[in-house]
Amino acid sequence: MKTFAFALVLGALSLPALTTSAVAGSVIANACKASERGAMASSLCGCIQTVADSVLTPAEQVRGAQIFLEPHKSQEIRASAQASDSAFWAKWQVFGATAAQHCQ
C-alpha cells in the first residue's frame, strides 16, 4: 500500500512537467498556423516547429509564438534595453536563420 501511495504521489508531482512539455511542444506550429501566412502552409509550420524544438527552449517557444501572433512584438523585443530581451532576440535570430535554411 505504501508503494502504491508513493507511486501515486510521484506521478502527480511529475504531471505538471509533462503537461508543460506537451503544450510547449507545438506552440510555435499552432501560432504559425493561426497567422495569416501559416493558414496556407501547414507543412511549413510543422517544419518551423521542428527547428524550434532543436533551437529554442519551451519558454522561448512560448515567447516566440507571441511574435507569430503579434508581429509588432518583435520590434519591442529588439528595441528593448533589457539583457533578457537581447539574449532572446539573439536566439530568435538563430532560430529564424535555421528555419529559413531548412524549411523551404
Backbone as JSON, one array per atom type, in Angstrom:
{
  "sequence": "MKTFAFALVLGALSLPALTTSAVAGSVIANACKASERGAMASSLCGCIQTVADSVLTPAEQVRGAQIFLEPHKSQEIRASAQASDSAFWAKWQVFGATAAQHCQ",
  "N": [[0.81, -1.19, 0.0], [1.97, 1.24, 0.8], [3.85, 1.56, -1.21], [2.24, 1.89, -3.47], [0.94, 4.3, -2.82], [3.14, 6.01, -2.72], [3.98, 5.88, -5.39], [1.77, 7.01, -6.62], [1.83, 9.65, -5.6], [4.33, 10.46, -6.6], [3.83, 10.29, -9.35], [1.85, 12.27, -9.59], [3.33, 14.53, -8.96], [5.05, 14.7, -11.14], [3.4, 15.25, -13.26], [2.75, 18.06, -13.91], [5.16, 18.86, -15.2], [5.25, 17.17, -17.43], [2.91, 17.98, -18.73], [3.47, 20.67, -19.32], [5.61, 20.36, -21.13], [4.32, 18.97, -23.19], [2.42, 20.83, -24.05], [4.05, 23.0, -24.8], [5.36, 21.81, -26.85], [4.15, 22.16, -29.36], [3.63, 24.8, -29.71], [4.76, 26.83, -31.32], [4.16, 25.9, -33.92], [1.36, 25.94, -33.79], [0.89, 28.69, -33.43], [1.99, 29.63, -35.78], [0.27, 28.45, -37.69], [-2.03, 29.83, -37.03], [-1.44, 32.34, -37.85], [-1.59, 34.79, -40.54], [-0.14, 33.97, -42.87], [0.5, 31.34, -42.25], [-1.83, 29.84, -42.31], [-2.11, 28.86, -44.83], [-0.02, 27.13, -45.16], [0.51, 24.53, -43.75], [2.37, 22.4, -43.6], [4.77, 23.78, -43.71], [4.65, 25.14, -41.28], [4.89, 22.98, -39.55], [7.51, 22.17, -40.09], [8.87, 24.44, -39.22], [8.27, 24.25, -36.5], [9.71, 21.96, -35.85], [12.34, 22.89, -36.15], [12.27, 24.85, -34.16], [12.02, 23.23, -31.9], [14.57, 22.18, -31.8], [16.22, 24.38, -31.45], [15.16, 26.33, -29.67], [14.2, 26.8, -26.23], [11.39, 25.44, -24.35], [10.15, 27.63, -23.0], [11.13, 29.8, -24.47], [9.93, 29.22, -26.88], [7.24, 29.65, -26.29], [7.3, 32.39, -25.84], [8.19, 33.22, -28.35], [6.03, 32.45, -29.93], [4.25, 34.48, -29.54], [5.29, 36.42, -31.2], [4.66, 35.45, -33.73], [1.91, 35.72, -33.62], [1.53, 38.4, -32.96], [3.15, 40.46, -34.68], [4.38, 42.99, -34.2], [5.52, 42.75, -31.72], [8.05, 41.78, -32.07], [9.6, 44.0, -32.75], [9.44, 45.46, -30.4], [10.82, 43.8, -28.62], [13.32, 43.69, -29.86], [14.13, 46.37, -29.7], [14.35, 46.76, -27.02], [16.09, 47.5, -23.97], [16.69, 45.64, -22.09], [18.61, 42.98, -20.79], [17.69, 40.33, -20.9], [15.87, 40.43, -22.99], [17.57, 41.05, -25.11], [19.14, 38.74, -25.19], [17.19, 36.83, -25.81], [16.43, 37.82, -28.32], [18.76, 37.44, -29.84], [18.88, 34.66, -29.86], [16.47, 34.14, -31.14], [17.0, 35.13, -33.67], [18.9, 33.27, -34.57], [17.26, 31.02, -34.6], [15.42, 31.87, -36.6], [17.1, 32.08, -38.88], [17.96, 29.44, -39.11], [15.52, 28.1, -39.52], [14.78, 29.29, -41.95], [16.72, 28.24, -43.59], [16.24, 25.46, -43.5], [13.52, 25.04, -43.96], [11.95, 25.25, -46.66]],
  "CA": [[0.0, 0.0, 0.0], [2.85, 2.4, 0.83], [4.46, 1.69, -2.53], [1.22, 2.44, -4.36], [0.74, 5.71, -2.45], [4.34, 6.73, -3.14], [3.94, 5.97, -6.85], [0.71, 7.96, -6.95], [2.34, 11.0, -5.31], [5.4, 10.73, -7.55], [3.18, 10.55, -10.63], [1.17, 13.57, -9.52], [4.35, 15.58, -8.98], [5.66, 14.81, -12.46], [2.38, 15.62, -14.24], [2.9, 19.41, -14.46], [6.29, 18.92, -16.12], [4.85, 16.53, -18.67], [1.9, 18.81, -19.36], [4.15, 21.83, -19.86], [6.36, 19.94, -22.31], [3.38, 18.62, -24.24], [1.83, 22.06, -24.56], [5.09, 23.78, -25.45], [5.83, 21.06, -27.99], [3.56, 22.56, -30.64], [3.18, 26.18, -29.58], [5.2, 27.59, -32.5], [3.36, 25.44, -35.06], [-0.01, 26.44, -33.63], [0.9, 30.14, -33.68], [2.26, 29.77, -37.21], [-0.97, 28.13, -38.4], [-3.02, 30.86, -36.72], [-1.04, 33.59, -38.51], [-2.14, 34.94, -41.89], [0.61, 33.15, -43.82], [0.53, 29.94, -41.83], [-3.08, 29.15, -42.62], [-1.97, 28.22, -46.14], [1.2, 26.33, -45.22], [0.58, 23.7, -42.55], [3.62, 21.63, -43.57], [5.82, 24.74, -43.38], [4.56, 25.37, -39.83], [5.44, 21.79, -38.91], [8.97, 22.25, -40.23], [9.32, 25.51, -38.32], [8.2, 23.71, -35.14], [10.84, 21.04, -35.69], [13.52, 23.72, -35.92], [12.09, 25.47, -32.84], [12.31, 22.21, -30.89], [16.02, 21.95, -31.69], [16.96, 25.62, -31.18], [14.57, 27.12, -28.59], [13.64, 26.13, -25.06], [9.93, 25.6, -24.33], [9.79, 29.0, -22.6], [11.42, 30.67, -25.61], [8.91, 28.94, -27.88], [6.02, 30.36, -25.88], [7.54, 33.81, -26.1], [8.26, 33.38, -29.8], [4.69, 32.31, -30.5], [3.65, 35.82, -29.49], [5.76, 37.16, -32.37], [3.85, 35.0, -34.86], [0.55, 36.23, -33.47], [1.58, 39.86, -32.9], [4.48, 40.76, -35.23], [5.0, 44.19, -33.63], [6.26, 42.36, -30.52], [9.47, 41.61, -32.42], [10.25, 45.31, -32.68], [9.53, 45.82, -28.98], [11.9, 42.99, -28.03], [14.58, 44.11, -30.48], [14.49, 47.72, -29.25], [14.43, 46.77, -25.57], [17.43, 47.59, -23.37], [16.84, 44.58, -21.09], [19.53, 41.91, -21.19], [16.93, 39.12, -21.23], [15.31, 40.63, -24.33], [18.69, 40.95, -26.05], [19.51, 37.32, -25.28], [16.12, 36.17, -26.55], [16.47, 38.27, -29.71], [19.89, 36.76, -30.48], [18.48, 33.26, -30.07], [15.37, 34.16, -32.12], [17.63, 35.3, -34.98], [19.47, 31.97, -34.92], [16.1, 30.2, -34.95], [14.9, 32.32, -37.89], [18.05, 31.71, -39.94], [17.94, 27.98, -39.24], [14.24, 27.75, -40.13], [14.83, 29.72, -43.35], [17.61, 27.33, -44.3], [15.71, 24.09, -43.54], [12.08, 24.97, -44.27], [11.74, 25.99, -47.9]],
  "C": [[0.86, 1.26, 0.0], [3.48, 2.64, -0.54], [3.49, 2.31, -3.51], [1.02, 3.93, -4.08], [1.94, 6.55, -2.89], [4.34, 6.92, -4.66], [2.89, 6.98, -7.3], [1.17, 9.4, -6.73], [3.42, 11.38, -6.31], [4.83, 11.04, -8.93], [2.5, 11.9, -10.66], [2.17, 14.72, -9.57], [4.96, 15.76, -10.36], [4.68, 15.26, -13.53], [2.53, 17.04, -14.75], [4.06, 19.53, -15.45], [5.95, 18.3, -17.46], [3.84, 17.39, -19.43], [2.55, 20.03, -20.01], [4.91, 21.47, -21.13], [5.43, 19.63, -23.47], [2.77, 19.86, -24.87], [2.86, 22.86, -25.33], [5.56, 23.11, -26.74], [5.26, 21.47, -29.33], [3.14, 24.02, -30.65], [3.58, 27.03, -30.79], [4.36, 27.19, -33.71], [1.93, 25.97, -34.97], [-0.09, 27.93, -33.91], [1.13, 30.41, -35.17], [0.98, 29.52, -38.01], [-2.04, 29.19, -38.19], [-2.68, 32.19, -37.4], [-1.61, 33.62, -39.93], [-1.45, 34.03, -42.9], [0.51, 31.67, -43.51], [-0.71, 29.16, -42.17], [-2.98, 28.4, -43.94], [-0.81, 27.25, -46.21], [1.39, 25.49, -43.96], [1.89, 22.92, -42.47], [4.81, 22.54, -43.25], [5.84, 24.99, -41.87], [5.12, 24.18, -39.05], [6.96, 21.77, -38.96], [9.53, 23.3, -39.28], [9.29, 25.04, -36.88], [9.36, 22.77, -34.87], [12.13, 21.8, -35.41], [13.44, 24.36, -34.53], [12.44, 24.48, -31.73], [13.81, 21.99, -30.72], [16.8, 23.19, -31.28], [16.47, 26.34, -29.92], [14.11, 26.26, -27.43], [12.12, 26.24, -25.12], [9.48, 27.01, -23.95], [10.03, 29.98, -23.75], [10.4, 30.45, -26.73], [7.61, 29.65, -27.55], [6.16, 31.84, -26.17], [7.56, 34.09, -27.61], [6.91, 33.26, -30.48], [3.97, 33.66, -30.51], [4.07, 36.64, -30.71], [4.97, 36.74, -33.61], [2.46, 35.63, -34.81], [0.48, 37.75, -33.47], [2.96, 40.31, -33.37], [5.15, 42.01, -34.66], [5.79, 43.89, -32.36], [7.75, 42.2, -30.84], [10.22, 42.93, -32.34], [10.42, 45.76, -31.23], [10.7, 45.08, -28.32], [13.25, 43.47, -28.56], [15.06, 45.46, -29.96], [14.69, 47.81, -27.74], [15.89, 46.84, -25.1], [17.68, 46.48, -22.34], [17.72, 43.46, -21.64], [18.78, 40.64, -21.6], [16.3, 39.23, -22.62], [16.39, 40.52, -25.4], [19.1, 39.5, -26.27], [18.46, 36.55, -26.08], [16.21, 36.55, -28.03], [17.6, 37.59, -30.47], [19.53, 35.31, -30.8], [17.38, 33.17, -31.13], [15.94, 34.33, -33.53], [18.27, 34.0, -35.47], [18.35, 31.03, -35.36], [15.59, 30.57, -36.34], [15.79, 31.92, -39.05], [18.04, 30.21, -40.18], [16.65, 27.52, -39.91], [14.23, 28.13, -41.61], [15.67, 28.76, -44.19], [16.97, 25.95, -44.5], [14.27, 23.99, -44.02], [11.77, 25.81, -45.51], [10.43, 25.63, -48.56]]
}
